[in-house]
Amino acid sequence: MHRDEASSAKVRLDKWLWAARFFKTRAFAAEAAGGGKIDINGERAKPSRIVRTGDRLCIRRGPFEWTVIVKDTSRLRGPAPQAQRLYEETEESARRRAAVATQLKLERPPEFAAPGRPSKKDRRAIARFTKGGW
């Protein structure tokens, strides 16, 4: 199959998301599409949905959300610069993602609330519990 045939062929949503490098594996892309994290033209999409040039995709991963327009299709996963040519992100989407990233940087990370090493009394209680002495 030549490069021209690969880009003009019908491509499933999960394959396109994997080729465009939104997900590390095709299984993760299929799971996200099946779980309602991907919308095509405002409608919930299944992993087997065919992606066409001009489709508007809304992709949610964690706190981030991308809104992209499909510029080309590909079945093959190539280098990152080639993958970025498959879509165009809207300006509003880029602003929202930057705002979320800034907000996450400003928030305090969760603190580890462990009091430290167990005391001698705690260790004896742990030993009694694990050896069945209760």
mmCIF file of the C-alpha atoms, coordinates in Angstrom:
data_MODEL
# 
_entry.id   MODEL 
# 
loop_
_atom_site.group_PDB 
_atom_site.id 
_atom_site.type_symbol 
_atom_site.label_atom_id 
_atom_site.label_alt_id 
_atom_site.label_comp_id 
_atom_site.label_asym_id 
_atom_site.label_entity_id 
_atom_site.label_seq_id 
_atom_site.pdbx_PDB_ins_code 
_atom_site.Cartn_x 
_atom_site.Cartn_y 
_atom_site.Cartn_z 
_atom_site.occupancy 
_atom_site.B_iso_or_equiv 
_atom_site.pdbx_formal_charge 
_atom_site.auth_seq_id 
_atom_site.auth_comp_id 
_atom_site.auth_asym_id 
_atom_site.auth_atom_id 
_atom_site.pdbx_PDB_model_num 
ATOM 1   C CA . MET A 1 1   ? 0.000   0.000   0.000  1.00 0.00 ? 1   MET A CA 1 
ATOM 2   C CA . HIS A 1 2   ? 1.425   3.359   -0.992 1.00 0.00 ? 2   HIS A CA 1 
ATOM 3   C CA . ARG A 1 3   ? 1.366   6.488   1.104  1.00 0.00 ? 3   ARG A CA 1 
ATOM 4   C CA . ASP A 1 4   ? -1.361  8.024   -1.125 1.00 0.00 ? 4   ASP A CA 1 
ATOM 5   C CA . GLU A 1 5   ? -3.591  4.996   -0.630 1.00 0.00 ? 5   GLU A CA 1 
ATOM 6   C CA . ALA A 1 6   ? -3.048  5.066   3.132  1.00 0.00 ? 6   ALA A CA 1 
ATOM 7   C CA . SER A 1 7   ? -4.071  8.705   3.441  1.00 0.00 ? 7   SER A CA 1 
ATOM 8   C CA . SER A 1 8   ? -7.129  8.561   1.154  1.00 0.00 ? 8   SER A CA 1 
ATOM 9   C CA . ALA A 1 9   ? -8.592  5.299   2.499  1.00 0.00 ? 9   ALA A CA 1 
ATOM 10  C CA . LYS A 1 10  ? -11.446 5.038   4.977  1.00 0.00 ? 10  LYS A CA 1 
ATOM 11  C CA . VAL A 1 11  ? -10.100 5.123   8.513  1.00 0.00 ? 11  VAL A CA 1 
ATOM 12  C CA . ARG A 1 12  ? -11.742 4.098   11.767 1.00 0.00 ? 12  ARG A CA 1 
ATOM 13  C CA . LEU A 1 13  ? -11.826 6.645   14.589 1.00 0.00 ? 13  LEU A CA 1 
ATOM 14  C CA . ASP A 1 14  ? -9.635  4.593   16.934 1.00 0.00 ? 14  ASP A CA 1 
ATOM 15  C CA . LYS A 1 15  ? -6.984  4.120   14.228 1.00 0.00 ? 15  LYS A CA 1 
ATOM 16  C CA . TRP A 1 16  ? -7.006  7.832   13.370 1.00 0.00 ? 16  TRP A CA 1 
ATOM 17  C CA . LEU A 1 17  ? -6.674  8.889   17.030 1.00 0.00 ? 17  LEU A CA 1 
ATOM 18  C CA . TRP A 1 18  ? -3.725  6.510   17.383 1.00 0.00 ? 18  TRP A CA 1 
ATOM 19  C CA . ALA A 1 19  ? -2.119  7.714   14.127 1.00 0.00 ? 19  ALA A CA 1 
ATOM 20  C CA . ALA A 1 20  ? -2.592  11.371  15.151 1.00 0.00 ? 20  ALA A CA 1 
ATOM 21  C CA . ARG A 1 21  ? -0.859  10.531  18.478 1.00 0.00 ? 21  ARG A CA 1 
ATOM 22  C CA . PHE A 1 22  ? -3.692  11.504  20.811 1.00 0.00 ? 22  PHE A CA 1 
ATOM 23  C CA . PHE A 1 23  ? -3.396  8.059   22.426 1.00 0.00 ? 23  PHE A CA 1 
ATOM 24  C CA . LYS A 1 24  ? -0.384  5.802   22.914 1.00 0.00 ? 24  LYS A CA 1 
ATOM 25  C CA . THR A 1 25  ? -2.162  2.639   21.797 1.00 0.00 ? 25  THR A CA 1 
ATOM 26  C CA . ARG A 1 26  ? -5.142  1.868   19.620 1.00 0.00 ? 26  ARG A CA 1 
ATOM 27  C CA . ALA A 1 27  ? -6.735  0.041   22.559 1.00 0.00 ? 27  ALA A CA 1 
ATOM 28  C CA . PHE A 1 28  ? -6.639  3.241   24.648 1.00 0.00 ? 28  PHE A CA 1 
ATOM 29  C CA . ALA A 1 29  ? -8.202  5.154   21.744 1.00 0.00 ? 29  ALA A CA 1 
ATOM 30  C CA . ALA A 1 30  ? -10.971 2.558   21.386 1.00 0.00 ? 30  ALA A CA 1 
ATOM 31  C CA . GLU A 1 31  ? -11.620 2.617   25.138 1.00 0.00 ? 31  GLU A CA 1 
ATOM 32  C CA . ALA A 1 32  ? -11.910 6.432   25.136 1.00 0.00 ? 32  ALA A CA 1 
ATOM 33  C CA . ALA A 1 33  ? -14.273 6.408   22.157 1.00 0.00 ? 33  ALA A CA 1 
ATOM 34  C CA . GLY A 1 34  ? -16.393 3.660   23.686 1.00 0.00 ? 34  GLY A CA 1 
ATOM 35  C CA . GLY A 1 35  ? -16.482 5.526   27.005 1.00 0.00 ? 35  GLY A CA 1 
ATOM 36  C CA . GLY A 1 36  ? -17.918 8.719   25.510 1.00 0.00 ? 36  GLY A CA 1 
ATOM 37  C CA . LYS A 1 37  ? -14.718 10.795  25.617 1.00 0.00 ? 37  LYS A CA 1 
ATOM 38  C CA . ILE A 1 38  ? -14.775 11.498  21.850 1.00 0.00 ? 38  ILE A CA 1 
ATOM 39  C CA . ASP A 1 39  ? -17.429 13.464  19.930 1.00 0.00 ? 39  ASP A CA 1 
ATOM 40  C CA . ILE A 1 40  ? -17.572 13.831  16.152 1.00 0.00 ? 40  ILE A CA 1 
ATOM 41  C CA . ASN A 1 41  ? -19.548 16.843  14.927 1.00 0.00 ? 41  ASN A CA 1 
ATOM 42  C CA . GLY A 1 42  ? -21.297 17.082  18.298 1.00 0.00 ? 42  GLY A CA 1 
ATOM 43  C CA . GLU A 1 43  ? -22.366 13.422  18.427 1.00 0.00 ? 43  GLU A CA 1 
ATOM 44  C CA . ARG A 1 44  ? -20.948 10.657  20.592 1.00 0.00 ? 44  ARG A CA 1 
ATOM 45  C CA . ALA A 1 45  ? -18.750 8.390   18.495 1.00 0.00 ? 45  ALA A CA 1 
ATOM 46  C CA . LYS A 1 46  ? -17.991 4.673   18.570 1.00 0.00 ? 46  LYS A CA 1 
ATOM 47  C CA . PRO A 1 47  ? -14.474 3.370   17.859 1.00 0.00 ? 47  PRO A CA 1 
ATOM 48  C CA . SER A 1 48  ? -15.575 1.980   14.473 1.00 0.00 ? 48  SER A CA 1 
ATOM 49  C CA . ARG A 1 49  ? -16.923 5.317   13.202 1.00 0.00 ? 49  ARG A CA 1 
ATOM 50  C CA . ILE A 1 50  ? -15.290 6.413   9.923  1.00 0.00 ? 50  ILE A CA 1 
ATOM 51  C CA . VAL A 1 51  ? -13.346 9.685   10.140 1.00 0.00 ? 51  VAL A CA 1 
ATOM 52  C CA . ARG A 1 52  ? -13.575 12.025  7.146  1.00 0.00 ? 52  ARG A CA 1 
ATOM 53  C CA . THR A 1 53  ? -11.721 15.178  6.221  1.00 0.00 ? 53  THR A CA 1 
ATOM 54  C CA . GLY A 1 54  ? -13.507 18.208  7.682  1.00 0.00 ? 54  GLY A CA 1 
ATOM 55  C CA . ASP A 1 55  ? -14.952 16.402  10.724 1.00 0.00 ? 55  ASP A CA 1 
ATOM 56  C CA . ARG A 1 56  ? -14.839 18.313  14.012 1.00 0.00 ? 56  ARG A CA 1 
ATOM 57  C CA . LEU A 1 57  ? -13.617 16.148  16.897 1.00 0.00 ? 57  LEU A CA 1 
ATOM 58  C CA . CYS A 1 58  ? -13.850 16.928  20.583 1.00 0.00 ? 58  CYS A CA 1 
ATOM 59  C CA . ILE A 1 59  ? -11.328 14.802  22.521 1.00 0.00 ? 59  ILE A CA 1 
ATOM 60  C CA . ARG A 1 60  ? -11.324 14.721  26.345 1.00 0.00 ? 60  ARG A CA 1 
ATOM 61  C CA . ARG A 1 61  ? -8.362  13.292  28.283 1.00 0.00 ? 61  ARG A CA 1 
ATOM 62  C CA . GLY A 1 62  ? -8.292  13.988  31.998 1.00 0.00 ? 62  GLY A CA 1 
ATOM 63  C CA . PRO A 1 63  ? -8.678  17.713  32.662 1.00 0.00 ? 63  PRO A CA 1 
ATOM 64  C CA . PHE A 1 64  ? -7.752  18.624  29.066 1.00 0.00 ? 64  PHE A CA 1 
ATOM 65  C CA . GLU A 1 65  ? -10.053 18.939  26.048 1.00 0.00 ? 65  GLU A CA 1 
ATOM 66  C CA . TRP A 1 66  ? -9.009  19.327  22.407 1.00 0.00 ? 66  TRP A CA 1 
ATOM 67  C CA . THR A 1 67  ? -11.288 20.552  19.629 1.00 0.00 ? 67  THR A CA 1 
ATOM 68  C CA . VAL A 1 68  ? -9.723  19.689  16.284 1.00 0.00 ? 68  VAL A CA 1 
ATOM 69  C CA . ILE A 1 69  ? -10.672 19.740  12.614 1.00 0.00 ? 69  ILE A CA 1 
ATOM 70  C CA . VAL A 1 70  ? -9.565  16.669  10.619 1.00 0.00 ? 70  VAL A CA 1 
ATOM 71  C CA . LYS A 1 71  ? -7.350  17.770  7.721  1.00 0.00 ? 71  LYS A CA 1 
ATOM 72  C CA . ASP A 1 72  ? -6.238  14.338  6.490  1.00 0.00 ? 72  ASP A CA 1 
ATOM 73  C CA . THR A 1 73  ? -6.626  10.663  7.344  1.00 0.00 ? 73  THR A CA 1 
ATOM 74  C CA . SER A 1 74  ? -3.965  8.036   7.883  1.00 0.00 ? 74  SER A CA 1 
ATOM 75  C CA . ARG A 1 75  ? -3.907  4.421   9.010  1.00 0.00 ? 75  ARG A CA 1 
ATOM 76  C CA . LEU A 1 76  ? -0.216  4.491   9.791  1.00 0.00 ? 76  LEU A CA 1 
ATOM 77  C CA . ARG A 1 77  ? 1.386   6.025   12.861 1.00 0.00 ? 77  ARG A CA 1 
ATOM 78  C CA . GLY A 1 78  ? 4.301   8.174   11.760 1.00 0.00 ? 78  GLY A CA 1 
ATOM 79  C CA . PRO A 1 79  ? 6.576   10.751  13.359 1.00 0.00 ? 79  PRO A CA 1 
ATOM 80  C CA . ALA A 1 80  ? 5.042   13.531  15.454 1.00 0.00 ? 80  ALA A CA 1 
ATOM 81  C CA . PRO A 1 81  ? 5.401   16.272  12.793 1.00 0.00 ? 81  PRO A CA 1 
ATOM 82  C CA . GLN A 1 82  ? 3.568   14.061  10.303 1.00 0.00 ? 82  GLN A CA 1 
ATOM 83  C CA . ALA A 1 83  ? 0.860   13.303  12.884 1.00 0.00 ? 83  ALA A CA 1 
ATOM 84  C CA . GLN A 1 84  ? 0.309   17.021  13.544 1.00 0.00 ? 84  GLN A CA 1 
ATOM 85  C CA . ARG A 1 85  ? -0.474  17.536  9.851  1.00 0.00 ? 85  ARG A CA 1 
ATOM 86  C CA . LEU A 1 86  ? -3.534  15.278  10.210 1.00 0.00 ? 86  LEU A CA 1 
ATOM 87  C CA . TYR A 1 87  ? -5.492  17.866  12.201 1.00 0.00 ? 87  TYR A CA 1 
ATOM 88  C CA . GLU A 1 88  ? -5.775  21.543  13.066 1.00 0.00 ? 88  GLU A CA 1 
ATOM 89  C CA . GLU A 1 89  ? -6.620  22.604  16.605 1.00 0.00 ? 89  GLU A CA 1 
ATOM 90  C CA . THR A 1 90  ? -9.014  25.518  17.040 1.00 0.00 ? 90  THR A CA 1 
ATOM 91  C CA . GLU A 1 91  ? -7.703  28.668  18.726 1.00 0.00 ? 91  GLU A CA 1 
ATOM 92  C CA . GLU A 1 92  ? -10.355 28.503  21.456 1.00 0.00 ? 92  GLU A CA 1 
ATOM 93  C CA . SER A 1 93  ? -9.316  24.942  22.296 1.00 0.00 ? 93  SER A CA 1 
ATOM 94  C CA . ALA A 1 94  ? -5.644  25.928  22.587 1.00 0.00 ? 94  ALA A CA 1 
ATOM 95  C CA . ARG A 1 95  ? -6.562  28.838  24.914 1.00 0.00 ? 95  ARG A CA 1 
ATOM 96  C CA . ARG A 1 96  ? -8.705  26.611  27.137 1.00 0.00 ? 96  ARG A CA 1 
ATOM 97  C CA . ARG A 1 97  ? -5.974  23.969  27.404 1.00 0.00 ? 97  ARG A CA 1 
ATOM 98  C CA . ALA A 1 98  ? -3.393  26.628  28.297 1.00 0.00 ? 98  ALA A CA 1 
ATOM 99  C CA . ALA A 1 99  ? -5.722  28.023  30.982 1.00 0.00 ? 99  ALA A CA 1 
ATOM 100 C CA . VAL A 1 100 ? -6.267  24.556  32.474 1.00 0.00 ? 100 VAL A CA 1 
ATOM 101 C CA . ALA A 1 101 ? -2.518  23.859  32.461 1.00 0.00 ? 101 ALA A CA 1 
ATOM 102 C CA . THR A 1 102 ? -1.860  27.172  34.238 1.00 0.00 ? 102 THR A CA 1 
ATOM 103 C CA . GLN A 1 103 ? -4.551  26.415  36.814 1.00 0.00 ? 103 GLN A CA 1 
ATOM 104 C CA . LEU A 1 104 ? -3.100  22.963  37.510 1.00 0.00 ? 104 LEU A CA 1 
ATOM 105 C CA . LYS A 1 105 ? 0.365   24.464  38.019 1.00 0.00 ? 105 LYS A CA 1 
ATOM 106 C CA . LEU A 1 106 ? -1.003  26.948  40.565 1.00 0.00 ? 106 LEU A CA 1 
ATOM 107 C CA . GLU A 1 107 ? -2.833  24.331  42.619 1.00 0.00 ? 107 GLU A CA 1 
ATOM 108 C CA . ARG A 1 108 ? -0.972  22.720  45.478 1.00 0.00 ? 108 ARG A CA 1 
ATOM 109 C CA . PRO A 1 109 ? -0.147  19.068  44.960 1.00 0.00 ? 109 PRO A CA 1 
ATOM 110 C CA . PRO A 1 110 ? -1.763  16.684  47.443 1.00 0.00 ? 110 PRO A CA 1 
ATOM 111 C CA . GLU A 1 111 ? 0.332   16.249  50.557 1.00 0.00 ? 111 GLU A CA 1 
ATOM 112 C CA . PHE A 1 112 ? 1.440   12.891  51.854 1.00 0.00 ? 112 PHE A CA 1 
ATOM 113 C CA . ALA A 1 113 ? -0.092  12.673  55.331 1.00 0.00 ? 113 ALA A CA 1 
ATOM 114 C CA . ALA A 1 114 ? 1.828   9.696   56.704 1.00 0.00 ? 114 ALA A CA 1 
ATOM 115 C CA . PRO A 1 115 ? 3.012   10.249  60.290 1.00 0.00 ? 115 PRO A CA 1 
ATOM 116 C CA . GLY A 1 116 ? 6.320   8.463   59.645 1.00 0.00 ? 116 GLY A CA 1 
ATOM 117 C CA . ARG A 1 117 ? 7.669   5.102   60.623 1.00 0.00 ? 117 ARG A CA 1 
ATOM 118 C CA . PRO A 1 118 ? 5.537   2.856   62.842 1.00 0.00 ? 118 PRO A CA 1 
ATOM 119 C CA . SER A 1 119 ? 6.372   2.888   66.531 1.00 0.00 ? 119 SER A CA 1 
ATOM 120 C CA . LYS A 1 120 ? 7.410   -0.235  68.431 1.00 0.00 ? 120 LYS A CA 1 
ATOM 121 C CA . LYS A 1 121 ? 3.837   -0.640  69.650 1.00 0.00 ? 121 LYS A CA 1 
ATOM 122 C CA . ASP A 1 122 ? 2.533   -0.322  66.068 1.00 0.00 ? 122 ASP A CA 1 
ATOM 123 C CA . ARG A 1 123 ? 5.023   -2.903  64.813 1.00 0.00 ? 123 ARG A CA 1 
ATOM 124 C CA . ARG A 1 124 ? 3.906   -5.394  67.486 1.00 0.00 ? 124 ARG A CA 1 
ATOM 125 C CA . ALA A 1 125 ? 0.271   -4.841  66.489 1.00 0.00 ? 125 ALA A CA 1 
ATOM 126 C CA . ILE A 1 126 ? 1.160   -5.357  62.821 1.00 0.00 ? 126 ILE A CA 1 
ATOM 127 C CA . ALA A 1 127 ? 3.072   -8.542  63.659 1.00 0.00 ? 127 ALA A CA 1 
ATOM 128 C CA . ARG A 1 128 ? 0.149   -9.903  65.727 1.00 0.00 ? 128 ARG A CA 1 
ATOM 129 C CA . PHE A 1 129 ? -2.251  -9.123  62.908 1.00 0.00 ? 129 PHE A CA 1 
ATOM 130 C CA . THR A 1 130 ? -0.166  -10.649 60.114 1.00 0.00 ? 130 THR A CA 1 
ATOM 131 C CA . LYS A 1 131 ? 0.750   -13.770 62.086 1.00 0.00 ? 131 LYS A CA 1 
ATOM 132 C CA . GLY A 1 132 ? -2.864  -14.411 63.045 1.00 0.00 ? 132 GLY A CA 1 
ATOM 133 C CA . GLY A 1 133 ? -2.566  -13.627 66.701 1.00 0.00 ? 133 GLY A CA 1 
ATOM 134 C CA . TRP A 1 134 ? -5.831  -11.693 66.867 1.00 0.00 ? 134 TRP A CA 1 
# 
